[in-house]
Amino acid sequence: MSDKANQWHPIDDAPKDGTHVLGFVESRFYETSWQVVMFWNDITDDESGMFTWVSPLGDGKGPIDSCTSEPTHYMHLPKPPKKGE
């Protein structure tokens, strides 16, 4: 994996094609931050197209709460290990 793959990138440059990435999320109100696996997804059940960053946990429609926090950076995830490794 290249060094560039192991670096944080601005969230505006993140893939918006359903690719899972590691996101760096900062609280809007507290001096705290965290990392979470997330992907860009439509969170509606119709064709209105409300896209946002979501966690793959649950039904994949649980948004990263943009009212209280905001992803600022992302990093590509490493490839999973091959079977038997």
C-alpha positions, -999 to +999 in steps of 0.1 A: +000+000+000+014+034-009+022+060+017-005+082+002-031+056+011-021+058+047-026+096+049-056+117+059-073+135+030-099+164+030-134+150+032-144+169+000-120+146-019-136+114-005-152+089-029-189+092-031-196+058-048-204+037-018-167+030-010-161+024+027-135+048+042-121+056+076-135+090+086-122+115+111-151+131+128-150+162+150-177+173+174-192+208+167-197+215+205-170+196+224-132+192+222-135+156+210-131+137+178-133+100+167-127+077+138-154+057+122-158+035+091-184+053+069-196+056+033-217+081+012-252+068+009-288+079+001-306+077+035-341+080+021-364+051+011-375+068-020-359+086-049-356+120-033-319+115-030-308+127+004-271+117+005-249+119+036-221+100+053-234+069+071-220+041+092-223+006+077-236-007+111-273-015+112-292-008+080-266+016+065-290+045+067-278+058+101-262+092+093-231+106+110-251+133+128-243+165+110-260+186+136-235+177+163-205+164+144-189+166+110-164+144+091-135+165+082-110+140+067-109+104+054-084+077+048-087+046+025-092+013+043-065-013+038-074-044+018-087-072+039-064-102+046-065-130+021-081-162+033-057-182+054-035-152+063 
